[in-house]
Amino acid sequence: MGMNATQLIKMANQIGAFFASQPDPAQARTEYAQHLKRQWDPQMRTALYAHLDASDGEGLSEFALQVLRDLRGQIEPRAASV
């Protein structure tokens, strides 16, 4: 995979800042989660959660962290079924 955690965190924070500036916080969180799910490929999302689990989300903005934790079931790629 070409993306390292630092790049993913930077992107997650930049996109998060855009959505966090919207007036409705609940809608902002939902739209951010949907954006990550639609625009980020599964490897990127998996790598972001690997970083979150390994470091407790070090470097991620409060908004990004909150959405990644609260809406994990929507964003994280499903594990391949056995």
PDB file with SEQRES, HELIX, SHEET and CRYST1 records, atoms N, CA, C and O in Angstrom:
SEQRES   1 A   82  MET GLY MET ASN ALA THR GLN LEU ILE LYS MET ALA ASN          
SEQRES   2 A   82  GLN ILE GLY ALA PHE PHE ALA SER GLN PRO ASP PRO ALA          
SEQRES   3 A   82  GLN ALA ARG THR GLU TYR ALA GLN HIS LEU LYS ARG GLN          
SEQRES   4 A   82  TRP ASP PRO GLN MET ARG THR ALA LEU TYR ALA HIS LEU          
SEQRES   5 A   82  ASP ALA SER ASP GLY GLU GLY LEU SER GLU PHE ALA LEU          
SEQRES   6 A   82  GLN VAL LEU ARG ASP LEU ARG GLY GLN ILE GLU PRO ARG          
SEQRES   7 A   82  ALA ALA SER VAL                                              
HELIX    1 AA1 ALA A    5  ALA A   20  1                                  16    
HELIX    2 AA2 PRO A   25  GLN A   39  1                                  15    
HELIX    3 AA3 PRO A   42  SER A   55  1                                  14    
HELIX    4 AA4 GLU A   62  ASP A   70  1                                   9    
HELIX    5 AA5 ARG A   72  ILE A   75  1                                   4    
CRYST1    1.000    1.000    1.000  90.00  90.00  90.00 P 1           1          
ATOM      1  N   MET A   1       0.845  -1.203   0.000  1.00  0.00           N  
ATOM      2  CA  MET A   1       0.000   0.000   0.000  1.00  0.00           C  
ATOM      3  C   MET A   1       0.879   1.251   0.000  1.00  0.00           C  
ATOM      4  O   MET A   1       1.862   1.322   0.737  1.00  0.00           O  
ATOM      5  N   GLY A   2       0.532   2.215  -0.808  1.00  0.00           N  
ATOM      6  CA  GLY A   2       1.366   3.388  -0.961  1.00  0.00           C  
ATOM      7  C   GLY A   2       1.199   4.443   0.125  1.00  0.00           C  
ATOM      8  O   GLY A   2       2.055   5.314   0.281  1.00  0.00           O  
ATOM      9  N   MET A   3       0.128   4.372   0.858  1.00  0.00           N  
ATOM     10  CA  MET A   3      -0.154   5.417   1.852  1.00  0.00           C  
ATOM     11  C   MET A   3       0.373   5.015   3.218  1.00  0.00           C  
ATOM     12  O   MET A   3       0.138   3.896   3.674  1.00  0.00           O  
ATOM     13  N   ASN A   4       1.082   5.918   3.866  1.00  0.00           N  
ATOM     14  CA  ASN A   4       1.456   5.628   5.246  1.00  0.00           C  
ATOM     15  C   ASN A   4       0.468   6.309   6.192  1.00  0.00           C  
ATOM     16  O   ASN A   4      -0.367   7.113   5.777  1.00  0.00           O  
ATOM     17  N   ALA A   5       0.587   5.965   7.467  1.00  0.00           N  
ATOM     18  CA  ALA A   5      -0.366   6.473   8.453  1.00  0.00           C  
ATOM     19  C   ALA A   5      -0.361   7.998   8.506  1.00  0.00           C  
ATOM     20  O   ALA A   5      -1.411   8.618   8.671  1.00  0.00           O  
ATOM     21  N   THR A   6       0.821   8.604   8.367  1.00  0.00           N  
ATOM     22  CA  THR A   6       0.911  10.060   8.442  1.00  0.00           C  
ATOM     23  C   THR A   6       0.071  10.722   7.351  1.00  0.00           C  
ATOM     24  O   THR A   6      -0.644  11.691   7.607  1.00  0.00           O  
ATOM     25  N   GLN A   7       0.165  10.190   6.138  1.00  0.00           N  
ATOM     26  CA  GLN A   7      -0.639  10.739   5.031  1.00  0.00           C  
ATOM     27  C   GLN A   7      -2.130  10.527   5.275  1.00  0.00           C  
ATOM     28  O   GLN A   7      -2.936  11.425   5.032  1.00  0.00           O  
ATOM     29  N   LEU A   8      -2.490   9.349   5.751  1.00  0.00           N  
ATOM     30  CA  LEU A   8      -3.904   9.050   6.004  1.00  0.00           C  
ATOM     31  C   LEU A   8      -4.472   9.971   7.080  1.00  0.00           C  
ATOM     32  O   LEU A   8      -5.591  10.470   6.958  1.00  0.00           O  
ATOM     33  N   ILE A   9      -3.687  10.191   8.136  1.00  0.00           N  
ATOM     34  CA  ILE A   9      -4.138  11.065   9.223  1.00  0.00           C  
ATOM     35  C   ILE A   9      -4.333  12.483   8.709  1.00  0.00           C  
ATOM     36  O   ILE A   9      -5.329  13.137   9.020  1.00  0.00           O  
ATOM     37  N   LYS A  10      -3.370  12.952   7.918  1.00  0.00           N  
ATOM     38  CA  LYS A  10      -3.469  14.306   7.372  1.00  0.00           C  
ATOM     39  C   LYS A  10      -4.727  14.444   6.523  1.00  0.00           C  
ATOM     40  O   LYS A  10      -5.463  15.423   6.648  1.00  0.00           O  
ATOM     41  N   MET A  11      -4.972  13.459   5.659  1.00  0.00           N  
ATOM     42  CA  MET A  11      -6.162  13.502   4.811  1.00  0.00           C  
ATOM     43  C   MET A  11      -7.439  13.420   5.641  1.00  0.00           C  
ATOM     44  O   MET A  11      -8.387  14.170   5.410  1.00  0.00           O  
ATOM     45  N   ALA A  12      -7.456  12.513   6.600  1.00  0.00           N  
ATOM     46  CA  ALA A  12      -8.647  12.345   7.452  1.00  0.00           C  
ATOM     47  C   ALA A  12      -8.950  13.640   8.193  1.00  0.00           C  
ATOM     48  O   ALA A  12     -10.113  14.021   8.332  1.00  0.00           O  
ATOM     49  N   ASN A  13      -7.905  14.322   8.670  1.00  0.00           N  
ATOM     50  CA  ASN A  13      -8.097  15.578   9.401  1.00  0.00           C  
ATOM     51  C   ASN A  13      -8.558  16.702   8.480  1.00  0.00           C  
ATOM     52  O   ASN A  13      -9.429  17.491   8.847  1.00  0.00           O  
ATOM     53  N   GLN A  14      -7.970  16.775   7.275  1.00  0.00           N  
ATOM     54  CA  GLN A  14      -8.364  17.833   6.336  1.00  0.00           C  
ATOM     55  C   GLN A  14      -9.824  17.674   5.924  1.00  0.00           C  
ATOM     56  O   GLN A  14     -10.583  18.643   5.923  1.00  0.00           O  
ATOM     57  N   ILE A  15     -10.211  16.458   5.578  1.00  0.00           N  
ATOM     58  CA  ILE A  15     -11.601  16.209   5.185  1.00  0.00           C  
ATOM     59  C   ILE A  15     -12.516  16.431   6.389  1.00  0.00           C  
ATOM     60  O   ILE A  15     -13.605  16.991   6.264  1.00  0.00           O  
ATOM     61  N   GLY A  16     -12.056  15.984   7.549  1.00  0.00           N  
ATOM     62  CA  GLY A  16     -12.839  16.176   8.768  1.00  0.00           C  
ATOM     63  C   GLY A  16     -13.080  17.641   9.069  1.00  0.00           C  
ATOM     64  O   GLY A  16     -14.169  18.019   9.500  1.00  0.00           O  
ATOM     65  N   ALA A  17     -12.059  18.474   8.843  1.00  0.00           N  
ATOM     66  CA  ALA A  17     -12.195  19.911   9.116  1.00  0.00           C  
ATOM     67  C   ALA A  17     -13.273  20.520   8.219  1.00  0.00           C  
ATOM     68  O   ALA A  17     -14.024  21.397   8.644  1.00  0.00           O  
ATOM     69  N   PHE A  18     -13.339  20.047   6.978  1.00  0.00           N  
ATOM     70  CA  PHE A  18     -14.365  20.533   6.059  1.00  0.00           C  
ATOM     71  C   PHE A  18     -15.753  20.196   6.592  1.00  0.00           C  
ATOM     72  O   PHE A  18     -16.621  21.066   6.668  1.00  0.00           O  
ATOM     73  N   PHE A  19     -15.961  18.944   6.958  1.00  0.00           N  
ATOM     74  CA  PHE A  19     -17.291  18.540   7.439  1.00  0.00           C  
ATOM     75  C   PHE A  19     -17.598  19.140   8.813  1.00  0.00           C  
ATOM     76  O   PHE A  19     -18.746  19.480   9.099  1.00  0.00           O  
ATOM     77  N   ALA A  20     -16.575  19.270   9.661  1.00  0.00           N  
ATOM     78  CA  ALA A  20     -16.789  19.809  11.013  1.00  0.00           C  
ATOM     79  C   ALA A  20     -17.248  21.253  10.981  1.00  0.00           C  
ATOM     80  O   ALA A  20     -17.847  21.734  11.943  1.00  0.00           O  
ATOM     81  N   SER A  21     -16.971  21.963   9.867  1.00  0.00           N  
ATOM     82  CA  SER A  21     -17.356  23.373   9.777  1.00  0.00           C  
ATOM     83  C   SER A  21     -18.834  23.541   9.421  1.00  0.00           C  
ATOM     84  O   SER A  21     -19.341  24.663   9.415  1.00  0.00           O  
ATOM     85  N   GLN A  22     -19.523  22.452   9.128  1.00  0.00           N  
ATOM     86  CA  GLN A  22     -20.938  22.551   8.769  1.00  0.00           C  
ATOM     87  C   GLN A  22     -21.789  22.803  10.005  1.00  0.00           C  
ATOM     88  O   GLN A  22     -21.417  22.413  11.111  1.00  0.00           O  
ATOM     89  N   PRO A  23     -22.942  23.462   9.814  1.00  0.00           N  
ATOM     90  CA  PRO A  23     -23.724  23.910  10.964  1.00  0.00           C  
ATOM     91  C   PRO A  23     -24.360  22.791  11.792  1.00  0.00           C  
ATOM     92  O   PRO A  23     -24.524  22.949  13.002  1.00  0.00           O  
ATOM     93  N   ASP A  24     -24.715  21.683  11.181  1.00  0.00           N  
ATOM     94  CA  ASP A  24     -25.396  20.610  11.912  1.00  0.00           C  
ATOM     95  C   ASP A  24     -24.383  19.516  12.261  1.00  0.00           C  
ATOM     96  O   ASP A  24     -23.958  18.760  11.387  1.00  0.00           O  
ATOM     97  N   PRO A  25     -23.998  19.433  13.541  1.00  0.00           N  
ATOM     98  CA  PRO A  25     -22.942  18.485  13.919  1.00  0.00           C  
ATOM     99  C   PRO A  25     -23.286  17.030  13.609  1.00  0.00           C  
ATOM    100  O   PRO A  25     -22.427  16.277  13.151  1.00  0.00           O  
ATOM    101  N   ALA A  26     -24.533  16.628  13.853  1.00  0.00           N  
ATOM    102  CA  ALA A  26     -24.922  15.238  13.608  1.00  0.00           C  
ATOM    103  C   ALA A  26     -24.824  14.905  12.120  1.00  0.00           C  
ATOM    104  O   ALA A  26     -24.323  13.849  11.735  1.00  0.00           O  
ATOM    105  N   GLN A  27     -25.312  15.829  11.299  1.00  0.00           N  
ATOM    106  CA  GLN A  27     -25.250  15.621   9.851  1.00  0.00           C  
ATOM    107  C   GLN A  27     -23.793  15.632   9.384  1.00  0.00           C  
ATOM    108  O   GLN A  27     -23.417  14.853   8.508  1.00  0.00           O  
ATOM    109  N   ALA A  28     -22.986  16.499   9.957  1.00  0.00           N  
ATOM    110  CA  ALA A  28     -21.575  16.579   9.591  1.00  0.00           C  
ATOM    111  C   ALA A  28     -20.889  15.245   9.844  1.00  0.00           C  
ATOM    112  O   ALA A  28     -20.121  14.774   9.006  1.00  0.00           O  
ATOM    113  N   ARG A  29     -21.161  14.632  10.995  1.00  0.00           N  
ATOM    114  CA  ARG A  29     -20.547  13.343  11.318  1.00  0.00           C  
ATOM    115  C   ARG A  29     -20.996  12.263  10.337  1.00  0.00           C  
ATOM    116  O   ARG A  29     -20.185  11.473   9.855  1.00  0.00           O  
ATOM    117  N   THR A  30     -22.285  12.239  10.050  1.00  0.00           N  
ATOM    118  CA  THR A  30     -22.818  11.240   9.116  1.00  0.00           C  
ATOM    119  C   THR A  30     -22.206  11.396   7.736  1.00  0.00           C  
ATOM    120  O   THR A  30     -21.815  10.409   7.112  1.00  0.00           O  
ATOM    121  N   GLU A  31     -22.119  12.634   7.253  1.00  0.00           N  
ATOM    122  CA  GLU A  31     -21.592  12.876   5.905  1.00  0.00           C  
ATOM    123  C   GLU A  31     -20.094  12.568   5.831  1.00  0.00           C  
ATOM    124  O   GLU A  31     -19.606  12.097   4.804  1.00  0.00           O  
ATOM    125  N   TYR A  32     -19.380  12.830   6.899  1.00  0.00           N  
ATOM    126  CA  TYR A  32     -17.954  12.492   6.942  1.00  0.00           C  
ATOM    127  C   TYR A  32     -17.766  10.974   6.839  1.00  0.00           C  
ATOM    128  O   TYR A  32     -16.928  10.488   6.079  1.00  0.00           O  
ATOM    129  N   ALA A  33     -18.561  10.243   7.619  1.00  0.00           N  
ATOM    130  CA  ALA A  33     -18.479   8.779   7.568  1.00  0.00           C  
ATOM    131  C   ALA A  33     -18.800   8.265   6.165  1.00  0.00           C  
ATOM    132  O   ALA A  33     -18.125   7.374   5.650  1.00  0.00           O  
ATOM    133  N   GLN A  34     -19.833   8.835   5.558  1.00  0.00           N  
ATOM    134  CA  GLN A  34     -20.222   8.407   4.212  1.00  0.00           C  
ATOM    135  C   GLN A  34     -19.124   8.737   3.200  1.00  0.00           C  
ATOM    136  O   GLN A  34     -18.862   7.955   2.287  1.00  0.00           O  
ATOM    137  N   HIS A  35     -18.495   9.882   3.364  1.00  0.00           N  
ATOM    138  CA  HIS A  35     -17.415  10.266   2.457  1.00  0.00           C  
ATOM    139  C   HIS A  35     -16.270   9.251   2.530  1.00  0.00           C  
ATOM    140  O   HIS A  35     -15.777   8.789   1.502  1.00  0.00           O  
ATOM    141  N   LEU A  36     -15.857   8.913   3.742  1.00  0.00           N  
ATOM    142  CA  LEU A  36     -14.758   7.955   3.891  1.00  0.00           C  
ATOM    143  C   LEU A  36     -15.137   6.615   3.271  1.00  0.00           C  
ATOM    144  O   LEU A  36     -14.323   5.974   2.607  1.00  0.00           O  
ATOM    145  N   LYS A  37     -16.375   6.203   3.496  1.00  0.00           N  
ATOM    146  CA  LYS A  37     -16.796   4.903   2.980  1.00  0.00           C  
ATOM    147  C   LYS A  37     -16.817   4.897   1.450  1.00  0.00           C  
ATOM    148  O   LYS A  37     -16.428   3.912   0.822  1.00  0.00           O  
ATOM    149  N   ARG A  38     -17.273   5.999   0.859  1.00  0.00           N  
ATOM    150  CA  ARG A  38     -17.404   6.053  -0.609  1.00  0.00           C  
ATOM    151  C   ARG A  38     -16.085   6.357  -1.315  1.00  0.00           C  
ATOM    152  O   ARG A  38     -15.793   5.783  -2.364  1.00  0.00           O  
ATOM    153  N   GLN A  39     -15.286   7.261  -0.741  1.00  0.00           N  
ATOM    154  CA  GLN A  39     -14.122   7.787  -1.443  1.00  0.00           C  
ATOM    155  C   GLN A  39     -12.814   7.082  -1.099  1.00  0.00           C  
ATOM    156  O   GLN A  39     -11.868   7.130  -1.885  1.00  0.00           O  
ATOM    157  N   TRP A  40     -12.743   6.442   0.040  1.00  0.00           N  
ATOM    158  CA  TRP A  40     -11.503   5.792   0.456  1.00  0.00           C  
ATOM    159  C   TRP A  40     -11.606   4.304   0.155  1.00  0.00           C  
ATOM    160  O   TRP A  40     -12.619   3.669   0.447  1.00  0.00           O  
ATOM    161  N   ASP A  41     -10.546   3.755  -0.432  1.00  0.00           N  
ATOM    162  CA  ASP A  41     -10.606   2.326  -0.715  1.00  0.00           C  
ATOM    163  C   ASP A  41     -10.446   1.537   0.594  1.00  0.00           C  
ATOM    164  O   ASP A  41      -9.973   2.081   1.592  1.00  0.00           O  
ATOM    165  N   PRO A  42     -10.833   0.274   0.587  1.00  0.00           N  
ATOM    166  CA  PRO A  42     -10.829  -0.509   1.836  1.00  0.00           C  
ATOM    167  C   PRO A  42      -9.461  -0.567   2.521  1.00  0.00           C  
ATOM    168  O   PRO A  42      -9.384  -0.552   3.749  1.00  0.00           O  
ATOM    169  N   GLN A  43      -8.383  -0.633   1.733  1.00  0.00           N  
ATOM    170  CA  GLN A  43      -7.056  -0.688   2.366  1.00  0.00           C  
ATOM    171  C   GLN A  43      -6.767   0.579   3.165  1.00  0.00           C  
ATOM    172  O   GLN A  43      -6.170   0.521   4.239  1.00  0.00           O  
ATOM    173  N   MET A  44      -7.195   1.721   2.633  1.00  0.00           N  
ATOM    174  CA  MET A  44      -6.973   2.985   3.341  1.00  0.00           C  
ATOM    175  C   MET A  44      -7.757   3.008   4.649  1.00  0.00           C  
ATOM    176  O   MET A  44      -7.237   3.416   5.687  1.00  0.00           O  
ATOM    177  N   ARG A  45      -9.008   2.568   4.589  1.00  0.00           N  
ATOM    178  CA  ARG A  45      -9.832   2.570   5.805  1.00  0.00           C  
ATOM    179  C   ARG A  45      -9.300   1.563   6.824  1.00  0.00           C  
ATOM    180  O   ARG A  45      -9.273   1.839   8.023  1.00  0.00           O  
ATOM    181  N   THR A  46      -8.879   0.398   6.339  1.00  0.00           N  
ATOM    182  CA  THR A  46      -8.307  -0.606   7.238  1.00  0.00           C  
ATOM    183  C   THR A  46      -7.045  -0.072   7.909  1.00  0.00           C  
ATOM    184  O   THR A  46      -6.846  -0.258   9.110  1.00  0.00           O  
ATOM    185  N   ALA A  47      -6.191   0.599   7.121  1.00  0.00           N  
ATOM    186  CA  ALA A  47      -4.945   1.150   7.663  1.00  0.00           C  
ATOM    187  C   ALA A  47      -5.231   2.240   8.692  1.00  0.00           C  
ATOM    188  O   ALA A  47      -4.530   2.343   9.698  1.00  0.00           O  
ATOM    189  N   LEU A  48      -6.247   3.046   8.447  1.00  0.00           N  
ATOM    190  CA  LEU A  48      -6.591   4.106   9.392  1.00  0.00           C  
ATOM    191  C   LEU A  48      -7.051   3.508  10.724  1.00  0.00           C  
ATOM    192  O   LEU A  48      -6.679   3.997  11.790  1.00  0.00           O  
ATOM    193  N   TYR A  49      -7.855   2.455  10.657  1.00  0.00           N  
ATOM    194  CA  TYR A  49      -8.298   1.801  11.899  1.00  0.00           C  
ATOM    195  C   TYR A  49      -7.167   1.044  12.582  1.00  0.00           C  
ATOM    196  O   TYR A  49      -7.138   0.957  13.809  1.00  0.00           O  
ATOM    197  N   ALA A  50      -6.232   0.494  11.804  1.00  0.00           N  
ATOM    198  CA  ALA A  50      -5.066  -0.154  12.404  1.00  0.00           C  
ATOM    199  C   ALA A  50      -4.279   0.876  13.212  1.00  0.00           C  
ATOM    200  O   ALA A  50      -3.819   0.588  14.318  1.00  0.00           O  
ATOM    201  N   HIS A  51      -4.127   2.085  12.649  1.00  0.00           N  
ATOM    202  CA  HIS A  51      -3.442   3.161  13.364  1.00  0.00           C  
ATOM    203  C   HIS A  51      -4.230   3.552  14.614  1.00  0.00           C  
ATOM    204  O   HIS A  51      -3.652   3.722  15.688  1.00  0.00           O  
ATOM    205  N   LEU A  52      -5.532   3.693  14.476  1.00  0.00           N  
ATOM    206  CA  LEU A  52      -6.375   4.091  15.605  1.00  0.00           C  
ATOM    207  C   LEU A  52      -6.225   3.090  16.750  1.00  0.00           C  
ATOM    208  O   LEU A  52      -6.085   3.478  17.910  1.00  0.00           O  
ATOM    209  N   ASP A  53      -6.257   1.804  16.414  1.00  0.00           N  
ATOM    210  CA  ASP A  53      -6.174   0.772  17.448  1.00  0.00           C  
ATOM    211  C   ASP A  53      -4.781   0.704  18.069  1.00  0.00           C  
ATOM    212  O   ASP A  53      -4.644   0.464  19.268  1.00  0.00           O  
ATOM    213  N   ALA A  54      -3.750   0.915  17.254  1.00  0.00           N  
ATOM    214  CA  ALA A  54      -2.374   0.783  17.740  1.00  0.00           C  
ATOM    215  C   ALA A  54      -1.939   1.975  18.590  1.00  0.00           C  
ATOM    216  O   ALA A  54      -1.136   1.826  19.511  1.00  0.00           O  
ATOM    217  N   SER A  55      -2.474   3.163  18.277  1.00  0.00           N  
ATOM    218  CA  SER A  55      -1.947   4.377  18.909  1.00  0.00           C  
ATOM    219  C   SER A  55      -3.030   5.179  19.632  1.00  0.00           C  
ATOM    220  O   SER A  55      -2.765   6.278  20.120  1.00  0.00           O  
ATOM    221  N   ASP A  56      -4.258   4.633  19.704  1.00  0.00           N  
ATOM    222  CA  ASP A  56      -5.384   5.369  20.282  1.00  0.00           C  
ATOM    223  C   ASP A  56      -5.682   6.634  19.484  1.00  0.00           C  
ATOM    224  O   ASP A  56      -6.157   7.632  20.027  1.00  0.00           O  
ATOM    225  N   GLY A  57      -5.393   6.573  18.177  1.00  0.00           N  
ATOM    226  CA  GLY A  57      -5.754   7.681  17.299  1.00  0.00           C  
ATOM    227  C   GLY A  57      -4.817   8.867  17.340  1.00  0.00           C  
ATOM    228  O   GLY A  57      -5.223   9.988  17.035  1.00  0.00           O  
ATOM    229  N   GLU A  58      -3.584   8.642  17.708  1.00  0.00           N  
ATOM    230  CA  GLU A  58      -2.608   9.732  17.789  1.00  0.00           C  
ATOM    231  C   GLU A  58      -2.557  10.520  16.479  1.00  0.00           C  
ATOM    232  O   GLU A  58      -2.439   9.944  15.398  1.00  0.00           O  
ATOM    233  N   GLY A  59      -2.648  11.845  16.595  1.00  0.00           N  
ATOM    234  CA  GLY A  59      -2.556  12.716  15.433  1.00  0.00           C  
ATOM    235  C   GLY A  59      -3.891  13.057  14.798  1.00  0.00           C  
ATOM    236  O   GLY A  59      -3.987  14.007  14.022  1.00  0.00           O  
ATOM    237  N   LEU A  60      -4.917  12.294  15.121  1.00  0.00           N  
ATOM    238  CA  LEU A  60      -6.226  12.564  14.526  1.00  0.00           C  
ATOM    239  C   LEU A  60      -6.940  13.687  15.275  1.00  0.00           C  
ATOM    240  O   LEU A  60      -6.828  13.808  16.495  1.00  0.00           O  
ATOM    241  N   SER A  61      -7.669  14.499  14.526  1.00  0.00           N  
ATOM    242  CA  SER A  61      -8.435  15.579  15.151  1.00  0.00           C  
ATOM    243  C   SER A  61      -9.543  14.987  16.016  1.00  0.00           C  
ATOM    244  O   SER A  61      -9.936  13.835  15.835  1.00  0.00           O  
ATOM    245  N   GLU A  62     -10.039  15.778  16.949  1.00  0.00           N  
ATOM    246  CA  GLU A  62     -11.112  15.328  17.836  1.00  0.00           C  
ATOM    247  C   GLU A  62     -12.346  14.916  17.022  1.00  0.00           C  
ATOM    248  O   GLU A  62     -12.995  13.913  17.322  1.00  0.00           O  
ATOM    249  N   PHE A  63     -12.654  15.705  15.992  1.00  0.00           N  
ATOM    250  CA  PHE A  63     -13.823  15.396  15.151  1.00  0.00           C  
ATOM    251  C   PHE A  63     -13.627  14.065  14.432  1.00  0.00           C  
ATOM    252  O   PHE A  63     -14.501  13.200  14.472  1.00  0.00           O  
ATOM    253  N   ALA A  64     -12.478  13.904  13.774  1.00  0.00           N  
ATOM    254  CA  ALA A  64     -12.210  12.669  13.036  1.00  0.00           C  
ATOM    255  C   ALA A  64     -12.251  11.469  13.969  1.00  0.00           C  
ATOM    256  O   ALA A  64     -12.843  10.439  13.647  1.00  0.00           O  
ATOM    257  N   LEU A  65     -11.623  11.610  15.117  1.00  0.00           N  
ATOM    258  CA  LEU A  65     -11.566  10.521  16.088  1.00  0.00           C  
ATOM    259  C   LEU A  65     -12.967  10.116  16.550  1.00  0.00           C  
ATOM    260  O   LEU A  65     -13.295   8.932  16.631  1.00  0.00           O  
ATOM    261  N   GLN A  66     -13.779  11.124  16.850  1.00  0.00           N  
ATOM    262  CA  GLN A  66     -15.133  10.852  17.330  1.00  0.00           C  
ATOM    263  C   GLN A  66     -15.948  10.087  16.287  1.00  0.00           C  
ATOM    264  O   GLN A  66     -16.631   9.116  16.613  1.00  0.00           O  
ATOM    265  N   VAL A  67     -15.869  10.528  15.042  1.00  0.00           N  
ATOM    266  CA  VAL A  67     -16.629   9.863  13.983  1.00  0.00           C  
ATOM    267  C   VAL A  67     -16.092   8.456  13.748  1.00  0.00           C  
ATOM    268  O   VAL A  67     -16.869   7.509  13.627  1.00  0.00           O  
ATOM    269  N   LEU A  68     -14.780   8.313  13.683  1.00  0.00           N  
ATOM    270  CA  LEU A  68     -14.188   6.995  13.424  1.00  0.00           C  
ATOM    271  C   LEU A  68     -14.579   6.001  14.511  1.00  0.00           C  
ATOM    272  O   LEU A  68     -14.790   4.820  14.234  1.00  0.00           O  
ATOM    273  N   ARG A  69     -14.673   6.483  15.750  1.00  0.00           N  
ATOM    274  CA  ARG A  69     -15.066   5.582  16.843  1.00  0.00           C  
ATOM    275  C   ARG A  69     -16.570   5.319  16.834  1.00  0.00           C  
ATOM    276  O   ARG A  69     -17.004   4.170  16.913  1.00  0.00           O  
ATOM    277  N   ASP A  70     -17.360   6.382  16.739  1.00  0.00           N  
ATOM    278  CA  ASP A  70     -18.812   6.237  16.873  1.00  0.00           C  
ATOM    279  C   ASP A  70     -19.440   5.505  15.693  1.00  0.00           C  
ATOM    280  O   ASP A  70     -20.405   4.760  15.863  1.00  0.00           O  
ATOM    281  N   LEU A  71     -18.889   5.716  14.489  1.00  0.00           N  
ATOM    282  CA  LEU A  71     -19.506   5.160  13.283  1.00  0.00           C  
ATOM    283  C   LEU A  71     -18.608   4.096  12.645  1.00  0.00           C  
ATOM    284  O   LEU A  71     -18.627   3.886  11.432  1.00  0.00           O  
ATOM    285  N   ARG A  72     -17.837   3.442  13.484  1.00  0.00           N  
ATOM    286  CA  ARG A  72     -16.887   2.441  12.990  1.00  0.00           C  
ATOM    287  C   ARG A  72     -17.560   1.360  12.141  1.00  0.00           C  
ATOM    288  O   ARG A  72     -17.020   0.940  11.117  1.00  0.00           O  
ATOM    289  N   GLY A  73     -18.730   0.920  12.572  1.00  0.00           N  
ATOM    290  CA  GLY A  73     -19.429  -0.136  11.842  1.00  0.00           C  
ATOM    291  C   GLY A  73     -19.782   0.254  10.422  1.00  0.00           C  
ATOM    292  O   GLY A  73     -19.903  -0.607   9.550  1.00  0.00           O  
ATOM    293  N   GLN A  74     -19.950   1.556  10.181  1.00  0.00           N  
ATOM    294  CA  GLN A  74     -20.284   2.039   8.840  1.00  0.00           C  
ATOM    295  C   GLN A  74     -19.037   2.249   7.980  1.00  0.00           C  
ATOM    296  O   GLN A  74     -19.089   2.103   6.759  1.00  0.00           O  
ATOM    297  N   ILE A  75     -17.927   2.589   8.616  1.00  0.00           N  
ATOM    298  CA  ILE A  75     -16.747   3.026   7.871  1.00  0.00           C  
ATOM    299  C   ILE A  75     -15.766   1.873   7.643  1.00  0.00           C  
ATOM    300  O   ILE A  75     -15.247   1.710   6.539  1.00  0.00           O  
ATOM    301  N   GLU A  76     -15.517   1.086   8.664  1.00  0.00           N  
ATOM    302  CA  GLU A  76     -14.488   0.049   8.575  1.00  0.00           C  
ATOM    303  C   GLU A  76     -14.927  -1.052   7.615  1.00  0.00           C  
ATOM    304  O   GLU A  76     -16.054  -1.539   7.696  1.00  0.00           O  
ATOM    305  N   PRO A  77     -14.040  -1.440   6.710  1.00  0.00           N  
ATOM    306  CA  PRO A  77     -14.423  -2.536   5.805  1.00  0.00           C  
ATOM    307  C   PRO A  77     -14.716  -3.793   6.626  1.00  0.00           C  
ATOM    308  O   PRO A  77     -14.026  -4.091   7.601  1.00  0.00           O  
ATOM    309  N   ARG A  78     -15.731  -4.506   6.218  1.00  0.00           N  
ATOM    310  CA  ARG A  78     -16.088  -5.737   6.936  1.00  0.00           C  
ATOM    311  C   ARG A  78     -14.986  -6.766   6.727  1.00  0.00           C  
ATOM    312  O   ARG A  78     -14.432  -6.896   5.635  1.00  0.00           O  
ATOM    313  N   ALA A  79     -14.687  -7.481   7.778  1.00  0.00           N  
ATOM    314  CA  ALA A  79     -13.706  -8.563   7.649  1.00  0.00           C  
ATOM    315  C   ALA A  79     -14.261  -9.609   6.686  1.00  0.00           C  
ATOM    316  O   ALA A  79     -15.464  -9.867   6.660  1.00  0.00           O  
ATOM    317  N   ALA A  80     -13.388 -10.195   5.912  1.00  0.00           N  
ATOM    318  CA  ALA A  80     -13.832 -11.226   4.970  1.00  0.00           C  
ATOM    319  C   ALA A  80     -14.504 -12.350   5.747  1.00  0.00           C  
ATOM    320  O   ALA A  80     -13.959 -12.843   6.734  1.00  0.00           O  
ATOM    321  N   SER A  81     -15.672 -12.745   5.303  1.00  0.00           N  
ATOM    322  CA  SER A  81     -16.393 -13.798   6.027  1.00  0.00           C  
ATOM    323  C   SER A  81     -15.679 -15.136   5.806  1.00  0.00           C  
ATOM    324  O   SER A  81     -15.198 -15.440   4.714  1.00  0.00           O  
ATOM    325  N   VAL A  82     -15.631 -15.893   6.848  1.00  0.00           N  
ATOM    326  CA  VAL A  82     -14.894 -17.160   6.817  1.00  0.00           C  
ATOM    327  C   VAL A  82     -15.717 -18.231   6.107  1.00  0.00           C  
ATOM    328  O   VAL A  82     -15.268 -19.370   5.978  1.00  0.00           O  
TER     329      VAL A  82                                                      
END                                                                             
